Structures are given as C-alpha cells and as structure tokens.
Amino acid sequence: MLALGSIFILFVLCLLVVQLVKLQSQRRLYPPGPTPLPFIGCLWQPKFFRIHRELLTEVAKTYGNIFTLWFGPYPIVVLNGFQAVKDGLTSHPEDVAGRPIIPLFKAVANNTGILLATGRNWKYQRRFSMGAMKTLGLGKSILEYQIQEEAQSLVEMFRKTKGKPMNPSFALNLAVSNVICVVVFGRRFSTEDKTFHHLLEAMEKIFKVPGTLTHTLYDIFPGIMDCLPGPHKTALCSRDFVWAFIRKEIRKHQDAGTQEKGHDFIQCYLAEIEKMKDQPKLPYNEKNMVQSIFDLFLGGTETSSTTLNWGLLYMVLYPDIQAKVQKEMDTVLPPGQTICYEDRKKLPYTNAVVHEIQRFSSVIAVGLPRYCIRDTMIQQFLIRKGSILLPNMASALYDPNEWETPLQFNPNHFLDKDGNFTCREAFIPFSLGHRACLGENLAKTEIFLFFGNLLQTFTFQLADGSKDIKLDPVWGGTLQPHYFEICVTPR
C-alpha cells in the first residue's frame, strides 16, 4: 500500500511538472501578468475571484496597461487605461468584434440576440436592430417627444411625494424603461401595473450577478453551480420570466396582425421574418427576436436609470453644483419652457454636469469581454485568434493622464477656460469599436432630458436618515449607489 501511495504521489507531481512547463510555454505567447499555477491559473490569489476596476488598475501598475490574467487554463488579456482600451478596440475593430460564449453568457442567451451573441448571428441581429431603431425614431423628434412625456410623468411622481423622504431608484427605473417599452412593444405601461413592476424587478435580479464572485464561480464550475442554489439561480428564473413576458407581447402582435408595420420593434422583426421566410439560413426567428428584445430592454433601462440615480445623489451631496445648474437654466430658458435636447448647446454647465455624472459614476463595472476572431496587433503585442479581451472601461474614465482630478466629481472636466462645453476623447461610457452601445444616442437624450426636467422643477436634499451615505458602489452588472433617500422641494 505504501508503494502504491508513493507511486500515486509521484504521478501527481509529474503531472503538475508537465502542466507547469506547458503553462510557462503558453505564457510566452501572451502579454505579461501575475504568475498562474496549473489548473487554477491566478485563482491561487483570492483577490482574483472578483474582478473589479480598481484591482485591474492595481495590477497594471506592475505589468503595464496590457496584461494577462489566467482563470484556470484560460488566458484573458486586460486592456487598462484610455490609450490601451482605445487601441485595443479601434485599431482593428473587426478583429475584436467577437464575444466569448462563456458559461454564464451561454445560459442567458445561448448565442442569440445582440448583446451576448457572436459571429454571423450577432452581425445580422445588430445590423437589423440598428436599422429598426432608426425607423422607429432614434435620433428624431418623435422619440424625443416620448422622452419628454415620460419626463413629465416622472416629475408628477416626484411631486406626489410632497417633500416626504423617498428613494428615487424605482421611479427613475419606471420612467426610463417606459421609453424603451414604447420602442419595443409600441406602448407604455402604467406605473401602477404590477406585471410591469415584476418585469423591472426581474431585470434588477439579472443584473445583480455579472461581475460578482457567483459569476466567476459559474464560469469556472458551471456543472457544479447548476446544481447549487444562489443568485445565479434567481437570475436564470428571472430570465425565464422576462422571456415569457416578451413572448406574450409577440403573441399579442401576431393576433392583431401586422397592418401597422414599423410601429414598434416587434412589428419590424415580424415583418423581417415574413420577408426572409424563403431564405431559411438567415437567422431571423423567434429565438433571436425574443433575445434581441431582452437585450434592448435590459440595456435600455438599467444603465440609464442607474446613471440618473447617481446623478441625483451627486446633486444632494454637492448642492453648490445643483444650484449652479438651476441658475443656468433659469437664465437661459424662458419660464415654463419644456427643456429639449437641443437646449444642451445653450446650457454648457448643465451639459458638463450630465457628462461628469456619466464619467464619475461609470456604471458598468469593467466592460463586457471581447473575443479575437483572428490574430491582431494591439500596440506591441500580438494577440492571437481565440484570445479573450477584457477592456477596463472605467480605467479610461478615471485615467489620470486624461483627467485633472479623475477621482473627484468635477464638471470642469468638460469645460474649456471660457466656460464652453467640450467633450474629451477619453469619455467612452458607451464603449468603442464595432460593439459600442447601439442605444448611445437614446441614452444621451434620456439622461439629459430626465435630469434637466427634474433639476428645472425641483430642489433635492438628502433626507435625514441618509446623511452618512458613501460613494462606494454596490457591485453587480451595474454599479448601484447604496440605498439613500431624498426630499423633493418644488422650486
């Protein structure tokens, strides 16, 4: 027995040595980074179980702004700082336009839709969705009018609080999501609609998993995690609820017929399916339609509402900035005039504050990973086909080489010496390259109009119970502020 035990130990040691030599050989093909161990990669250091922007910036100080982290046997090339992110995503954008089908992404989307799909399927879905969004008024006055209508509904919700403490998160979520509901479903939902509330709650649960330890464990041990309870199970149940909701809306459109083609995204997609029915190889089908709607709804709600939530928190923490925004609006805009997106050109300070809210909140924790579909050069490194890239978007928004006071909320980052608005190249909250957010223009319009209408109508103060609120975020797919309450006073 002793001899057998010794042979087994010797066999394990030999296996480890072989794997170590193999790993060291592989490491030479990638940018430098922390030393990995066989089978577990960099996970022998517990800090790598949860990847966040500060950790990546810390590692970059040792290994440079392009470095490699190993998760088990899988290398991930990290881009840190504005120049590395820019070069990585735009020098050869087609080369890095893929999306890795990692276990969690596969469980949520299975290579369908827009956000988490890759290859030919993604190209068709994104191209169609961009065309449909333009048809439905993206960048046109008709959609801006809808945003203004929702902004006024939001104002009324705030007015009904009559100065009592409130947390603004859910009200903001309702208002922002109703804009994308009009685009996707062709109708808005009542703020009292319980099913609509459940839909938004399901989206929130889905967003709580990405970027967490649960996400990391699911991607490394998907088979085991599928057998265990936890936030990932809640998120997948919420995904099923959202899918069922979307399918129900599609059935309603099908039952009503398609006489009003182009009225909303569902009708556009149903028309495309009918148009392409004789070309079955094209990926226009119900699965892709459901997931594309899921992605538009998810991306068109959570990020904008979270940014606005941070914006109101900043205004109560920095009342002098709030007062300066209101003074500019009072000076430039006629009394009683509804603010419009074009007014941003006459409101340089307000516009600077809106941009600084987006920069400083940086609501996407790191950035969705990319997949190299062919060998490509990023700065001095050859990044091989099949590599996964992780762009640390926040590192560009906090890059000390690009911003004078990157870790402070400072609207002067977007003003020149004469007080005119100026947008810096390093302002990239919507990503870069072929996978940049296709709803960027919609999000910009929403954030400016919702913020402008609220500041034009009310003055905001922290409620007494929220005096010790901190600016560190609650981690998840989006970085939420900690729970806080405000009091709303009509101006």
N, C-alpha and C positions, 0 to 999 in steps of 0.2 A: 504494500500500500504506500509506503514511504517513497519507493522508487517511482511509482505511478504519479504521486503528488509532485515529485521533483521534475518529472518529465513534463507534466502539465504546466508547472510554473515556468520551465524553460521555454516551452512552446509559446506561452503568453508573452514572455519577454522578447522572444524572437519576432513575434508578430508585431509588437509595439515598436521594435527597432526598425523593421521593414516599413511600417506605416510612417514612422518619424522621418526616415530617409526619403520616402516618397513625397511626404508633405513638404520637406525642405526643398526638394527639387521643384515642386509645383509653385512654391512661394516665389521663386526667382522669376516666374512668368508674370507676376503682378506687382503693383506698387508696394512699397514697404508698409509695415504695420506691426501691431503687437504680435508677439510670438504665439502661434497656435500650438495646440497639442493634438495628437492623433485622436480621431473620433469625436472630440468635443470642441475643437477649434479654440477660439478665445474665451469660451464659456467657463474655463477654469478660473477666470476672474469674474466674480459675481456681478460686478458693475455692468457687464455687457448683456445681462439678461433683460435689461430695459434700455433700449437705445433712445436717447434724447439729445436735443441740440447742444446743450452745454457739455455733455460727455464727448460728443464728436469734435467740438471746438477744442476741448482739452487735449484729445488725442492728436489733433492736427498740430498742436504746438510742438510735439515731439517728432512726428513723422512727415510733416508737410501737409499741404491742403488737398493732396490726392493720396489716399492711403487705403489699405485693405484690412478688413476685419473678416475673420473666419467663423462661421457658425456651423459647427460640426464639420463636414467635409466641404462646405460651400463657401467660396470667397465672395465678399461684397466690397466693391470699390466705392469709397465715400468721396464725394466732392464737397469741399468745405471752403467757405469764403466766396465773395461775389465772382472773382475772376475765374476760379476753378469751376463754379456752377455754370457760369456763362459759357466758358469754353467747352465744357462737357456736354451741354445741351444744345448749343447752337453752331459749333464749328462744323459738325457733320450730323445735322439733326435727324436725317433718315436712318443713320446707323444706330441711334439710341432711341428709336421710337417704339421699341417693343415693351411689353410688360411681362415680368416673370409670373408664371402661373404657380405661385407658392400655395401651400395647402389652404390657408385661410381665404385667399382670393378665389381659389377654385370652389371652396364651399359656398361662398357668397354669390359668385357669378358664373363659374364654370365656363370661362372664356366667351361670355356673351355680353352684349351691351357695349358701352363706351368706355367707362372708367377703368375697368379691370381686365378688359379683353386685349388681345394682341393679334398681330399678323393681319391677314386678309380680312377677317371678320371685323376687327376693330376699324380698319380703314373704311369699309363700307358703312358701318354704323356712324362713325364720326362725320364722314362726308355727307351722308343723308341728314343727320341731325343738324349740322350747321346750315344746310340749305333750308330745312324745315323751320328752324328758328328765325331765319331771315324772312321767310314767307309769313311767319306769324307776328312780325313786327319788331324783332330785335333791332335796336338802334333807330326805331321810328317813333313818331309822336304818339301813335296809338297805344304802344306798350307803356310809354312814359305816363300817359293819361291814367292807365290802370294802376301804375305805381302811386301816382298822386291820390287816386281814390283810396287805395289801401292805407296810404299815409294819413289821410283824414280820418279813416276808421280807427287807426291806431291812436291818433290824437284824442278821439272821443273815448276810447278805452281808458286812456290815462286821465282824462278829465273826470271820469266817473269815480275815481279813487278819492276825490275831494280832499286831497292833501294827506290822506292816511298812508302809512308805510306800505310799500309794495315791492315785490321783486319783479323787474321788468322782463325777465327772460322769456316767459311763456307768451306774453303779449307780443313781443318782438317776433318770436317764432311763428305765431299765428299770422301776423301781417305779412312777413316775408314769404312764408310758404304759400299764401293765397295768390301771390303774384305768379309763382310757377304753376300753381293749380290752374289758373286761367289759361296759361300757355299750353299745358299738357292735357288737362281734362276739359277745357273750354268753359269752366265755371269756377267761381269762388265758393267757399264753404262758410256757413255761418260760424261765428266764433263760439256759438253755443252747441255746435254739432259734436256729440260725444264720439262718434266714429272718427271724425277729423282729429279730435284730441288724442284718441288711441293711436292714430297714424303717426302723429308727431312724437308721441311717447315711444313708439316702436323705433322711429328713426334715431331718437336720442340713445336708446339702448344699443343699437347697432354701432353708433359712433363711440361708445364707451370702451370698446375692445381694442381697436387698432392702436398700436404704439405702446401697449401695456405688456406686462410680464405674461399675461394669459396669451396674448398674440404670439409672443416669442415661443412659448411652450407648444402652442398649437402647430406652428410651422415646423418645429423640430420633431415633435411626437404626435402627429395628427391621429394615428390609430388609437393611441392611449387616451388622448384628450377627448376623442369622440365617445369614449366610454365613461367619462367623468363629468359630474355636474360643474357648473361655473358660469361666469359671464358670457363665455363663448356659446354655451347652450341657449342662454337667454337671447343673445344676439341672433342666432340662427332661427329661433322661434319667431322673433320679431321680423326677420327677413321673410318668413313664410306668410306672416300677417300682411305685410306690405304687398307681397306678390299677389295674394288673394284679393286685396283691395283694388289693385291695378287691373287684374283680370275681370273683376266685376265691372269696372268702368269701361273696359274694352267691350264687354258683352252689351252694355247699355248703348254704346255707339253702334255696334253691329245690329242690334234690334231696331235702332232708329233709322238705319240706312246711312248712306254716305252722300246724301244730296248736298250737304254743305262742306264739300272737300276744302281743306285748308283752314277750317275754322279753329282747329287745335291740333296738337301733335299726334294724338291718336288717329284722327281722321286722315292726316297726312300719311301716317305709316300704313294704315289700312289701304289707302289708295295706292301706295307703293307696292304693297303685297299683290294687289289685284293687277297692277300694271306689269309686274315681273313674274306672274304666275307661270308663264311659258318658258321662264329661264330658271328652273329649279335649283341650279347651282349657286345662284346669288343668295346671300344669307339674309333675306328679308322674310322673317317668320315671327310667330307669336313669341317664342322664347326670347329672341333678340329685342322685340318690341317691348316686352314686359321689363327686361333688364335695362334697356335704354331709358324708359320712363323712370324706373327705380333710380338710375344714376342721375338723371336730370333733377328729380325731386330731391334726392339726397344732397347733391352738390349745390342745388339752387336754394336750399333752405338753411342748412346748418352753418355754413361758413359765414354767410352774410348776417344772419341773426346773432351769431356769436360775436362777430366784429362790432355790431351795434351795441350789444350788451357791454362789451369792454368800453365802447365809446362813452356810454352814459356813466360808467364807473369813473373814467378819467375826468369827466366834466365835474362830478361831485368832489373828486379829490383835488382838482385844480380849478377852483371857482373863478380865479382871475382869467383863465383861458376861456371858460364858459361865458363870462361877462364880455370879453373882447369879441367873441363870435357874435353875440347878440347885438352888441353895439354896431358892428359892421353891417349886419342885416338891417337894423333899424335905420342906418344912414343911407344905405344903397337901395333898399326895396321900398316901394310905396306901401303905406299902411293897408293891411288887408290883402295884399297880393300873395297868391299862392306861389311858393317857390318852385322853379323849374330847373331842369338840369343845365340849361344854357346860362343860368344865373351864376354858375360857378366861375365864369370868366370875369364877373363883376365883384366876386367875393373871394379875393385871393387868400385872405387869412382863414376864412371858413374852409376853403378847399384844402389849404395846407393842414388844417387840423384833421380833416377827414382822412387825408393821406397818412398823417402821422399815426392816427388810430390804427390804420391797417398795418403800417410798418411795425409799430411798437407791440401790438397785440400778437401779430404773426400767428394766427390761429391754427395753422397747420403745423403739427408738432415737428416734423422733419421734411417730409416730401415723399410722394409715392415712388417706389423704386422703378427704374427703367431696365430694359434688357437689350443687350447689344445683339443686333441681328447679323452683324458682320464685324470683322476686325476694324478698329478705328483708332485714330491717334487723338489723345487728349493731352495737350501740352507736350511734355517729353515722353509720355508713357504710351506704349502700345496696349490697348485694351482689347482683348480677344473676344471673338464671337462667342456668345453664350454667357458672358460675364453679366453680373447684376450690378447696376449703378444705383447709388443712393445719394441724391442731391440734398444736402442740408440747406433748404431754402432759407431758414431763419438766419443762418450764418451770413447770408448776403444782406439781409435786412438789418443785421447787427454788426456788420463788418466795420471795424474801426478805421480802416483805410478809406471808407466811403462816407462815413457819417461822423460829424464832430463829437456828438455825445450819444453814442449808439444805445447806451443803457439808461437813457433818460427820455421821458416824454417831452419832445421839443418840436413844436410846429415850425420853428425856424429852419429845420432841415429842408423845408420845401419853399422857402422864400429867399429871394436874392437880396442884395444890400439895399435895394429900393422898395422892398416890400412886395414885389411881384411874385406870383406863383411860378415855381419851376420844379419839374419832376426829374429826379435823378435816374440814371440808367440802372442803378442798383435797387430800385424799387420794383421788386418782382414777386409780389404776393400771389400772382396767378400763374407762376412758373414760366418756363420758356420752351421754345422749340415746338416740335410737331404735336406734343401732348399738353400744350398750355391750355388752361381752362377755356372751354368754348363759350362759357357764360360770363366771360370777363366784363363785357360792356353792360350786360344786365346787372351784374353785381355792383359795378361802379355807380350806375344810375340809382339803384335801390339804396345803397348806403348813403349817398349824398342827399337824396330826397327825403328819406326817413329821418336822418339826422337833422337836416335843415328844418323840416317841419316841426320836429319836436323842440329844437332849440329856439325856433321862432315863436313858439306858443307858450312854452313853459320855462321856469327856472327849476333846476333839480338840486336837491340837497340830500346828503346821507341821512337816513333815519338813525335815531339814537342808538339802536341796537347793533349798528354796523360800523361803529366808529373805529374798530380795530382791524378793519378789512385789509388784507395783504394783496400784493400784486402778483405773487407767485401763482401759476395756473393750476387747475385741476387737470390731470393728464388723461388723455384719451385720443380718439381720432381727431378731434379739435380740442384746443386748449381753452377750457372754460374758466371764467373767473369764479372764485369762491362765492357762495351764496351771500348776497347783500340785499339790503332794502333801501329804497329811496323815497323821498317825499316830493310830490309834484305840485308846484305852485303856478297857477296861470299868470301870465305876465300882463 
